[in-house]
Amino acid sequence: MKYISTRGDQAERGFSDILLEGLAPDGGLYLPKAYPQVDDATLTRWRGLAYADLAFEILSLYIDDIPADDLRAITCRVYTPEVFGTKEITPLTWLGEGLALEGLSNGPTLAFKDMAMQLLGALFEYELGRRGETLNILGATSGDTGSAAEYAMRGKQGVRVFMLSPHGRMSPFQQAQMFSLQDANIHNIAIEGVFDDCQDIVKAVSNDLVFKREHRIGTVNSINWARLLAQVVYYFAGYFQATKTNGEKVSFTVPSGNFGNVCAGHVARMMGLPVDKLVVATNENDVLDEFFRTGAYKPRGTADTHETSSPSMDISKASNFERFVFDLLGRDAARVMQAFTSAGFQLTADEHAAIARFGFSSGRSTHADRVATIRRCHAEHGVVIDPHTADGLKVALEQRDPAVPMLVLETALPAKFAATIVEALGTEPPRPAGLEGIEQLPKRVKVMAPDVGAVKAYIHAHV
Ligand SMILES: *Cc1c(COP(=O)(O)O)cnc(C)c1O
């Protein structure tokens, strides 16, 4: 399988090449030249597979530069009940007839990002080892991504992580998760500032091409194709759990921020998985909902991005969105280039109508909706859900077709977002075994001023 850029760069790249890269040289995102098609016989064969074997089958359609035995060893090492809590890895919890949560957040950091990041850690270690290279991952986090990256890379050969976070602004649980790691290859840097200060420092360091090359700086952000590919697997796994035969259709509702999660659903549907609808759920930051409803894409800046109680969806410029638009516009790279290098764009009426052919629709949710949905789900089903999953469930209840099973992707466990759970239910959320009292563990973190030079000096001293 070869990969091309959404902006028209004609160089065709292999999986291993794009694994360690971010954007394509022309600023576009990588996508496979064509989506491999799965027929009925293949679906039937895959239906009975364990998650790790299903992951191997799907990944091997997209990866031809890693020997099959090595790839299978990697998926079998990553997707285990020990790491993800159950044999199913992404188990369904039914909320009555035809409506279920698909659990994606039983990995080490209790958010769905573990599903992809755990695989990425294993692939990085494998590829760097094969090349005899090392990589220093520099990132900024407001919570979920940083911890998922650290737990995926901890103790891995050839990889170090330098993770910037806004000092004192993550929840006590999130701080404890990251800062209690004692692995020598994990560096937590708490910046005296807000998330955007962290992000600006990462950009400034990455734009210093000499420093970047000399210190082998890389990233693990959500545009990475391998992360997206890992996520395709659980759409298949959810489908097989929810159906008995391949003639049945299933819909998915996906709490969305950077559009990475639901974009994986789009890929699964393009491969031929019988998906009826892909419903994009946003919070008050509803740029994507506006796009799907009206055909107008109007990304917003930081100043117009609201801080909400589903913070991992507080995004107004979704980094993976360009991948879907590339397919929607018939893979017309020149139009994509133009659309994403201007302030926004408007679809024609025909293009807007095509959205339905790709199965997409959308809805939005607010703080009051989240609280009400958490209460309702608890009262009716005895299930405590997190605020992001609540945004998804709220929109799913509005949009579901009673004839088609609807799976809501559960993107985090409530333990991560205790304050909103206490507001909704009056009690602390349940905490998975082994995580009681992590706030009391010794912390390993360097507090620094928002100063690019100081961060560079710190990296230089530790590589
Ligand atoms: C990252 C995240 C999201 C948003 O996922 P995208 O792939 O960015 O759309 C939703 N919920 C939680 C809990 C997350 O951590």
The ligand as an ORCA input file, in Angstrom:
! r2SCAN-3c Opt
* xyz 0 1
  C      -9.463     13.018     22.180
  C     -10.800     12.834     22.771
  C     -11.982     13.069     22.037
  C     -11.965     13.610     20.622
  O     -11.470     12.668     19.684
  P     -10.992     13.155     18.243
  O     -10.341     11.977     17.635
  O     -10.022     14.280     18.491
  O     -12.196     13.601     17.500
  C     -13.197     12.814     22.643
  N     -13.268     12.384     23.914
  C     -12.165     12.141     24.655
  C     -12.324     11.686     26.058
  C     -10.891     12.363     24.113
  O      -9.791     12.135     24.860
*
